Amino acid sequence: MKRLDSKLARIRSGQYKRTDFIIADAKDGDMGPSLTSSGPHRQPDGTWTRYRSRPEFLDQIAAIVQQDIVDIMLVSASNLELLNEREVFHNSAVKPAIRANDTTDIWRCRGAVYHNSPSRPFRSANLSHVMYGAAEPTPDKGIVGTDLGLYSITFNNDIEADVRSLEHFSAFRADAVAHGFKYFLEIFNPNVDTGIDPKLVPHYVNDVILRCLAGVTKAERPQFLKIAYNGPKALEELASFDPSLVVGVLGGGAGTTRDCFELIHQAERYGARVALFGRKINLAENPLTMVSFMRQVADGSIAPAEAVKAYHGELQKQKIKPARSLDEDLAITEAPLKAG
């Protein structure tokens, strides 16, 4: 059993402890921004002249899996294939997951404007290939890839776009059930102007999440949610509404180190049981050290501000130049976190 399964079981049974808080590393950016998502190839003095190559990026993923702190490693189907060839997840407690769809609002390639239009559904990954490495399911041979993925929807208060997204979601659920594939559901905030008062958008998002799942029975429901942290009020409203629905937050932009630790702290406090981080790990001066302190903050063994100081202390020991001064890195810069 992967660590994720035992944690979800305790959360659902009401036996949650802070050590059960789930941390995921989102290394699936090659399906969105593409090349730049691998992150800068950073030198100890903080300088960089290029982005990591794909092999270097895969090495970084392998190192984090080997560290054995994160509970989920989210990657693209093609990168999972290469990681499995290297047996990165062999005998590991870390659960691999793939991005099961790649809607147009994440296509943030250099010079592209796709994200300026309402999100359109699109799915690259083939579930049979992801699970069995073959065009047709071969359950008798066992799963060679993974049986877990992320499915994403962005609602924009646009009837044509949103109905299209829901129709594709329905087709995905049927495909997932047929294959025995599990998923977690990502709902982004709107990616275009919706005409909704900005103060109401977090509650609009809560409503459309619950509305789109109201007709979905247990056999097709997500393992958990992945949503933007829109502040304590909105998160607490959603997390307290339905005990059977496990709520998780996404990491958002790079931010400061305090933003990262504060997000874990506040999310857990207001009812989230999962946090999925992409840039906050990938762009860290030392991703492995960052992950270590994220786990400590989630467990409640260190406060966010103290974790920032300790992180800077570790960077100093490792002779790595921080991207920001300690004072700058102690600042909370993201608006929803300031409300907490």
C-alpha positions in Angstrom: 0.0 0.0 0.0 1.3 3.5 -0.9 1.4 6.0 1.9 -1.3 8.0 0.1 -3.8 5.2 0.5 -3.3 4.8 4.2 -3.5 8.6 4.8 -6.7 9.0 2.8 -8.2 6.1 4.7 -7.5 7.7 8.0 -8.8 11.1 6.8 -12.1 9.6 5.6 -12.6 7.6 8.7 -12.2 10.7 10.9 -8.9 9.6 12.4 -6.9 12.4 10.8 -3.7 13.7 12.5 -1.5 16.4 11.2 1.1 13.8 10.1 -1.6 12.6 7.7 -1.6 15.9 5.8 -0.8 14.9 2.2 1.9 16.7 0.2 2.2 16.3 -3.6 5.0 17.6 -5.8 3.5 18.8 -9.1 6.1 18.1 -11.8 3.7 18.1 -14.7 4.5 21.5 -16.1 5.7 20.1 -19.4 2.0 19.8 -20.3 1.6 23.5 -19.8 4.5 26.0 -20.0 6.5 23.2 -21.5 10.3 23.7 -21.6 10.6 26.5 -19.0 8.7 24.4 -16.4 11.8 22.3 -15.8 13.1 25.3 -13.9 16.5 27.1 -14.0 19.7 25.2 -13.9 20.8 27.1 -10.8 24.4 27.5 -9.6 25.3 27.7 -5.9 25.9 31.5 -6.3 22.3 31.9 -7.6 23.2 32.5 -11.2 21.8 30.6 -14.1 22.0 30.8 -17.9 19.7 28.0 -19.0 16.8 25.8 -18.0 17.2 22.2 -16.8 17.3 19.6 -19.6 14.8 16.9 -19.5 17.3 14.3 -18.1 18.2 16.8 -15.4 14.6 17.4 -14.6 14.0 13.7 -14.3 17.0 13.4 -12.0 15.4 16.1 -9.8 12.1 14.1 -9.7 14.0 10.9 -8.8 15.9 12.6 -6.0 12.6 13.8 -4.4 11.0 10.4 -4.7 14.1 8.8 -3.1 13.9 11.4 -0.3 10.5 9.7 0.6 8.8 12.7 2.1 6.2 13.7 -0.5 3.2 11.4 -0.8 2.4 12.0 -4.5 4.6 12.7 -7.5 2.5 14.2 -10.3 4.1 14.1 -13.8 3.2 13.8 -17.4 2.5 10.4 -18.9 5.6 10.5 -21.0 7.9 11.4 -18.1 6.3 8.6 -15.9 7.2 6.2 -18.7 10.8 7.2 -18.5 10.8 7.2 -14.7 9.4 3.7 -14.6 12.1 2.5 -17.0 14.5 3.7 -14.4 12.4 2.0 -11.7 12.2 5.2 -9.7 9.0 4.2 -8.0 10.0 0.5 -7.4 9.4 -0.3 -3.7 8.7 3.4 -3.1 5.9 4.6 -0.8 5.4 7.6 -3.1 2.4 7.4 -5.4 3.0 8.3 -9.0 0.2 10.2 -10.7 -0.2 11.7 -14.2 -1.9 14.8 -15.6 -4.9 13.1 -17.2 -6.0 16.1 -19.2 -4.4 19.4 -20.4 -6.9 22.1 -20.9 -6.0 25.1 -23.0 -5.7 27.6 -20.1 -2.5 25.8 -19.0 -0.8 26.2 -22.4 1.3 29.0 -21.3 4.1 28.7 -23.8 6.4 31.6 -24.5 4.6 34.1 -26.7 1.3 32.2 -26.6 -2.1 33.7 -25.8 -4.2 30.5 -25.4 -4.8 31.3 -21.8 -6.5 34.6 -22.7 -9.6 32.6 -24.0 -12.0 30.6 -21.9 -10.6 27.2 -21.1 -11.3 24.4 -23.6 -11.1 20.8 -22.6 -8.4 18.6 -24.2 -6.9 15.3 -23.2 -3.5 13.9 -24.4 -3.1 10.9 -22.1 -4.4 7.5 -23.0 -5.5 5.7 -19.9 -4.7 2.2 -21.2 -1.2 3.2 -22.2 -0.7 5.0 -18.8 -1.8 2.0 -16.8 -0.7 -1.0 -18.9 1.7 0.4 -21.5 -0.5 -1.0 -24.2 -3.3 0.1 -26.5 -5.7 -2.3 -24.9 -6.1 -2.9 -21.2 -4.2 -6.0 -19.8 -5.3 -6.1 -16.2 -4.2 -9.7 -15.8 -0.6 -8.5 -16.3 -0.9 -5.8 -13.6 -0.4 -2.1 -13.7 3.0 -1.0 -15.1 2.4 2.8 -15.0 -0.1 4.2 -12.5 -3.9 4.1 -11.8 -4.1 7.7 -10.5 -4.3 11.0 -12.4 -5.3 14.6 -12.1 -8.3 15.8 -14.1 -8.7 19.6 -14.5 -11.7 21.9 -15.2 -11.8 25.7 -15.3 -15.3 27.2 -15.0 -15.8 30.7 -16.5 -19.5 31.5 -16.0 -19.7 30.9 -19.8 -22.5 28.5 -20.6 -21.1 27.2 -23.9 -17.5 26.7 -22.5 -18.6 25.3 -19.2 -21.1 22.8 -20.7 -18.4 21.6 -23.1 -16.0 21.1 -20.1 -18.6 19.2 -18.2 -19.4 16.9 -21.2 -15.7 16.0 -21.5 -15.5 15.5 -17.7 -18.5 13.0 -18.1 -16.7 11.1 -20.9 -13.5 11.0 -18.8 -15.3 9.6 -15.8 -16.8 6.8 -17.9 -13.4 6.0 -19.3 -11.8 6.0 -15.9 -14.4 3.7 -14.4 -14.0 1.3 -17.4 -10.3 1.2 -16.8 -10.3 1.2 -12.9 -8.5 4.5 -13.0 -8.8 6.9 -10.0 -8.4 10.6 -10.2 -8.3 13.8 -8.2 -10.2 16.9 -9.5 -8.5 20.2 -10.0 -10.8 23.2 -10.3 -8.9 26.4 -11.2 -10.3 29.9 -10.6 -11.7 31.4 -13.8 -9.0 32.2 -16.3 -10.9 35.1 -18.0 -13.2 37.9 -16.8 -16.5 36.3 -15.7 -18.5 39.4 -14.8 -18.6 38.2 -11.2 -17.6 40.5 -8.4 -14.1 39.4 -7.4 -15.1 39.1 -3.8 -17.7 36.5 -4.9 -15.5 34.4 -7.2 -14.2 32.1 -4.3 -17.8 31.3 -3.5 -18.7 30.9 -7.2 -15.9 28.3 -7.4 -17.2 26.5 -4.3 -20.7 26.4 -5.8 -19.6 25.1 -9.3 -17.5 22.4 -7.7 -20.3 21.1 -5.6 -22.8 21.5 -8.4 -20.7 19.5 -10.9 -20.2 16.7 -8.4 -23.8 16.5 -7.1 -24.9 14.1 -9.9 -21.7 12.0 -9.6 -22.1 8.8 -7.5 -19.3 7.2 -5.4 -18.0 5.0 -8.2 -17.0 8.1 -10.2 -16.2 10.6 -7.6 -12.6 12.1 -7.2 -10.2 10.9 -4.5 -9.8 14.6 -3.5 -10.0 18.1 -4.8 -7.2 20.5 -5.8 -8.3 24.2 -5.7 -6.7 27.6 -5.4 -6.4 28.9 -1.8 -8.9 31.7 -1.9 -8.6 32.6 1.8 -9.8 31.1 5.0 -13.5 31.9 4.6 -13.9 30.2 1.3 -11.8 27.2 2.2 -13.5 26.6 5.5 -16.9 26.9 3.8 -16.0 24.2 1.3 -14.1 21.9 3.6 -16.8 21.9 6.3 -19.7 21.3 3.9 -19.2 17.6 3.0 -17.0 15.4 5.3 -16.7 12.9 2.5 -15.0 15.4 0.2 -11.3 15.7 0.8 -10.1 19.2 -0.1 -6.6 20.1 -1.3 -5.0 23.4 -2.3 -2.6 24.2 -5.1 0.6 26.0 -4.6 0.1 28.8 -7.1 3.1 31.0 -8.0 6.6 30.8 -6.7 6.2 33.5 -4.0 8.5 33.7 -1.0 9.5 30.8 1.2 7.2 32.2 3.9 4.3 32.1 1.4 5.0 28.4 0.8 5.1 27.5 4.5 2.2 29.8 5.4 0.0 28.2 2.7 0.5 24.8 4.3 -0.1 26.1 7.7 -3.3 28.1 6.8 -4.7 25.4 4.5 -4.4 22.7 7.2 -5.9 25.1 9.8 -9.0 25.8 7.7 -9.7 22.3 6.6 -7.6 21.3 3.7 -5.9 17.9 3.9 -3.8 18.0 0.8 -1.4 20.5 -0.7 0.1 20.2 -4.2 3.1 22.3 -5.0 4.8 22.9 -8.3 6.8 26.1 -8.6 7.3 26.5 -4.8 9.3 23.3 -4.9 10.8 23.5 -8.3 12.1 27.0 -8.1 13.5 26.7 -4.5 17.2 27.2 -4.0 17.3 23.6 -2.7 14.1 21.7 -3.4 15.0 18.8 -1.1 15.6 21.0 1.8 12.4 23.0 1.0 10.3 19.7 1.0 11.8 18.7 4.3 10.6 21.9 6.0 7.3 21.7 4.3 6.7 18.4 6.0 7.7 19.8 9.3 5.3 22.7 9.0 2.5 20.4 8.0 3.2 18.2 11.0 3.1 21.2 13.3 6.6 20.7 14.6 7.7 24.1 13.4 6.0 27.5 12.8 6.1 29.0 9.3 8.3 32.0 10.2 10.8 29.7 12.2 10.9 27.3 9.2 12.0 30.2 6.9 14.8 31.0 9.3 15.8 27.4 9.6 15.7 27.0 5.8 18.0 30.0 5.3 20.3 28.5 7.9 20.5 25.2 5.9 21.2 27.1 2.7 24.1 28.9 4.5 25.5 25.5 5.7 25.3 24.2 2.1 26.9 27.4 0.8 23.9 28.2 -1.5 23.1 31.8 -2.0 19.3 32.5 -1.3 17.2 34.2 -4.0 16.0 36.7 -1.4 17.3 38.1 1.9 15.9 36.6 5.1 13.8 39.7 5.7 12.4 39.5 2.2 11.8 35.8 2.5 9.9 36.2 5.8 7.3 38.4 4.1 3.8 37.2 3.2 3.2 38.5 -0.3 0.1 36.6 -1.6 -3.2 38.3 -0.9 -5.2 35.3 0.3 -2.5 34.4 2.8 -2.6 38.0 4.2 -6.3 37.4 5.0 -5.4 34.4 7.2 
